[in-house]
């Protein structure tokens, strides 16, 4: 079976990529608004196994879309989209939502380690998963459910945060220890939503990375899951990006 060669002649598609400790349902309210605005949108699963493998997976997904793509990443997925977009020629812009926009060879663990706003490191629990190589295991992290509301989703009702905590997807240690590649934000236009009470990625880290990337920045009061607590603001930023790259 031959692989279809991607082109930029079809309709633009917004691809929403979730971050660590979340899943694609975190984009539900944004998807509803984009669809109402007539925007083609999809939200694939992010494997959360490491920068290199996750970026390769997403790049493959993107290149199979028959038209231009605006890649949107939340949290850890900001690193994934900016690595994947260098491998997918149909990506025409990037949107970082409370997301990392790392520089080449930067490690996310090092970046978050210097944050004065993030308290995520104090709330993580270590787990193990099989690598598929015999009995070998590797480390992955989850957020302690008792701390999830405080750290991840403080501006959501406690009951909603508890459901998110119960359905969270752990992230492999490699996601934060692997160095990232050449960033696509050096050649593509970018936009960023900075949540001013981000205790997970850290508002200070997210803001500094967005400025370094030369992104058009929108700051809004809210937690790390700003696309859930303030979906209209996030949707508006995405729509402005859509208008700019069409």
C-alpha positions as CSV (number, residue, x, y, z in Angstrom):
1,X,0.0,0.0,0.0
2,X,1.5,3.3,-1.0
3,X,1.4,6.2,1.4
4,X,-0.5,9.3,0.3
5,X,1.6,12.3,-0.2
6,X,0.3,15.2,1.8
7,X,-0.6,18.5,0.1
8,X,-1.6,21.9,1.3
9,X,-4.5,22.2,-1.1
10,X,-7.3,20.9,1.1
11,X,-9.2,22.6,3.9
12,X,-7.2,23.6,7.0
13,X,-7.5,21.3,9.9
14,X,-6.9,22.2,13.5
15,X,-5.2,19.4,15.3
16,X,-5.5,19.6,19.1
17,X,-2.9,17.5,21.0
18,X,-3.4,16.8,24.7
19,X,-0.6,16.9,27.3
20,X,0.5,14.7,30.2
21,X,-2.0,13.5,32.8
22,X,-4.8,14.2,30.4
23,X,-6.5,12.8,27.3
24,X,-8.2,14.1,24.2
25,X,-11.5,14.8,26.0
26,X,-9.8,17.8,27.6
27,X,-10.4,19.6,24.3
28,X,-14.2,18.8,24.2
29,X,-15.4,22.4,24.8
30,X,-12.9,23.8,22.4
31,X,-13.9,21.2,19.7
32,X,-17.6,22.1,20.1
33,X,-16.8,25.8,19.6
34,X,-14.5,25.2,16.6
35,X,-17.0,22.9,14.9
36,X,-19.8,25.5,15.5
37,X,-17.5,28.0,13.7
38,X,-17.2,25.7,10.8
39,X,-13.5,24.7,11.4
40,X,-12.3,21.2,10.6
41,X,-10.8,19.8,13.8
42,X,-9.4,16.6,15.2
43,X,-7.9,15.6,18.6
44,X,-5.6,12.5,18.4
45,X,-4.3,10.5,21.3
46,X,-0.8,11.5,22.5
47,X,1.1,8.3,23.5
48,X,3.0,10.1,26.3
49,X,6.0,7.8,26.0
50,X,8.7,10.3,25.2
51,X,9.6,13.3,23.0
52,X,11.1,11.4,20.1
53,X,8.5,8.7,19.9
54,X,5.5,10.9,20.5
55,X,6.8,13.5,17.9
56,X,7.3,10.7,15.4
57,X,3.8,9.4,16.0
58,X,2.2,12.8,15.7
59,X,4.2,13.7,12.6
60,X,2.9,10.6,10.9
61,X,-0.6,11.5,11.9
62,X,-0.2,15.1,10.6
63,X,1.3,14.1,7.2
64,X,-1.7,11.9,6.5
65,X,-4.1,14.9,6.7
66,X,-4.9,16.0,3.2
67,X,-4.3,19.7,3.7
68,X,-2.7,22.4,5.8
69,X,-2.6,21.9,9.6
70,X,-2.6,24.3,12.6
71,X,-1.1,22.3,15.4
72,X,-2.3,23.1,18.9
73,X,-0.6,21.6,21.9
74,X,-1.4,21.7,25.6
75,X,1.3,21.4,28.3
76,X,3.8,18.7,27.3
77,X,2.2,18.5,23.9
78,X,3.7,21.9,23.1
79,X,7.1,20.2,22.9
80,X,5.6,17.4,20.9
81,X,4.0,19.7,18.2
82,X,7.1,21.8,17.8
83,X,9.2,18.7,17.2
84,X,6.6,17.0,15.0
85,X,6.0,20.0,12.9
86,X,9.6,19.9,11.6
87,X,8.8,16.5,10.2
88,X,5.4,17.4,8.7
89,X,5.6,19.9,5.9
90,X,1.9,20.6,5.9
91,X,2.0,22.3,9.4
92,X,1.5,26.1,8.8
93,X,1.3,27.4,12.4
94,X,1.5,26.5,16.1
95,X,-0.6,27.3,19.1
96,X,0.8,26.7,22.6
97,X,-1.9,26.4,25.3
98,X,-0.4,26.6,28.8
99,X,2.4,24.7,26.9
100,X,6.1,24.3,26.7
101,X,7.9,25.6,23.6
102,X,11.4,24.3,24.2
103,X,14.6,25.2,22.4
104,X,16.8,22.7,20.7
105,X,18.5,20.2,23.2
106,X,16.5,21.6,26.1
107,X,15.0,19.1,28.6
108,X,11.6,19.8,30.0
109,X,12.6,18.5,33.4
110,X,15.4,21.1,33.6
111,X,13.1,23.9,32.5
112,X,10.3,23.1,35.0
113,X,12.9,22.5,37.8
114,X,13.7,26.2,37.9
115,X,10.1,27.3,38.0
116,X,8.9,29.4,41.0
117,X,5.2,28.9,40.0
118,X,5.1,25.1,39.5
119,X,4.4,22.7,42.3
120,X,3.8,19.7,40.1
121,X,7.0,18.0,41.2
122,X,5.7,17.7,44.8
123,X,2.5,16.0,43.6
124,X,3.8,13.2,41.4
125,X,3.8,9.5,42.1
126,X,6.2,7.1,40.4
127,X,4.9,4.0,38.6
128,X,6.4,1.3,36.4
129,X,5.4,0.0,33.0
130,X,6.7,-2.8,30.8
131,X,8.9,-1.6,27.9
132,X,8.2,-4.7,25.8
133,X,11.8,-5.8,26.1
134,X,11.5,-9.0,28.1
135,X,10.9,-8.2,31.8
136,X,12.4,-4.7,31.5
137,X,10.4,-1.9,33.0
138,X,10.6,1.9,32.9
139,X,9.3,4.7,35.1
140,X,6.2,6.8,34.4
141,X,4.6,9.5,36.5
142,X,1.0,10.3,37.6
143,X,-0.4,13.1,39.7
144,X,-1.5,12.1,43.2
145,X,-5.3,12.2,42.9
146,X,-5.4,14.0,46.3
147,X,-3.3,16.9,44.9
148,X,-4.8,17.0,41.3
149,X,-7.3,19.7,42.0
150,X,-4.8,22.0,43.7
151,X,-2.0,21.5,41.2
152,X,-3.7,20.9,37.9
153,X,-7.2,22.3,37.9
154,X,-7.7,24.7,40.8
155,X,-10.3,26.8,38.9
156,X,-12.6,23.8,38.2
157,X,-15.2,22.4,40.6
158,X,-13.6,19.8,42.9
159,X,-15.9,17.1,41.6
160,X,-14.8,17.7,38.0
161,X,-11.2,17.7,38.9
162,X,-11.7,14.4,40.7
163,X,-13.0,12.8,37.5
164,X,-10.0,14.1,35.6
165,X,-7.7,12.7,38.3
166,X,-9.4,9.3,38.0
167,X,-9.0,9.2,34.2
168,X,-5.6,10.8,33.9
169,X,-2.9,9.1,31.7
170,X,0.6,8.8,33.2
171,X,3.6,10.1,31.2
172,X,6.9,8.3,30.8
173,X,9.9,9.7,32.6
174,X,11.6,10.1,29.2
175,X,9.1,12.8,28.2
176,X,10.9,15.2,30.6
177,X,14.4,13.8,30.4
178,X,14.9,13.6,26.6
179,X,16.4,16.6,24.8
180,X,14.2,18.1,22.2
181,X,15.1,18.7,18.6
182,X,15.1,21.7,16.3
183,X,12.0,23.7,17.2
184,X,9.4,24.5,14.5
185,X,8.6,27.8,16.1
186,X,11.8,29.2,14.6
187,X,10.2,28.9,11.1
188,X,6.4,28.9,11.7
189,X,4.2,31.6,13.2
190,X,3.0,30.8,16.7
191,X,0.5,31.9,19.3
192,X,0.4,31.2,23.0
193,X,-2.2,31.2,25.8
194,X,-0.5,31.8,29.1
195,X,-2.6,30.9,32.2
196,X,-1.6,33.2,35.0
197,X,-2.2,30.6,37.8
198,X,-0.5,27.7,36.2
199,X,0.9,25.5,39.0
200,X,1.7,22.6,36.8
201,X,3.9,23.7,33.9
202,X,4.5,27.0,35.8
203,X,3.3,30.4,34.5
204,X,6.8,31.8,34.6
205,X,8.2,29.0,32.4
206,X,5.3,29.0,29.9
207,X,5.5,32.8,29.6
208,X,9.3,32.9,29.1
209,X,9.2,30.1,26.5
210,X,6.4,31.9,24.6
211,X,8.3,35.1,24.5
212,X,11.5,33.4,23.4
213,X,9.5,31.7,20.6
214,X,8.2,35.1,19.4
215,X,4.6,33.9,19.9
216,X,1.6,36.2,19.9
217,X,0.7,35.9,23.6
218,X,-2.7,36.0,25.3
219,X,-2.6,36.0,29.1
220,X,-5.7,34.8,30.9
221,X,-6.5,34.2,34.6
222,X,-6.9,30.5,35.2
223,X,-5.3,27.1,35.9
224,X,-3.1,24.8,33.8
225,X,-6.3,23.3,32.2
226,X,-7.3,26.7,30.8
227,X,-8.9,25.1,27.7
228,X,-11.4,23.5,30.1
229,X,-12.0,26.4,32.4
230,X,-11.8,29.2,29.7
231,X,-12.6,27.4,26.5
232,X,-13.9,30.5,24.7
233,X,-10.7,32.4,25.2
234,X,-8.7,29.5,23.9
235,X,-11.0,29.0,21.0
236,X,-10.7,32.7,20.1
237,X,-6.9,32.5,20.0
238,X,-7.1,29.4,17.8
239,X,-9.6,31.2,15.4
240,X,-7.3,34.2,15.1
241,X,-4.4,31.8,14.3
242,X,-6.7,30.1,11.7
243,X,-7.5,33.4,10.1
244,X,-3.8,34.3,9.9
245,X,-2.5,31.1,8.3
246,X,-5.4,30.5,5.8
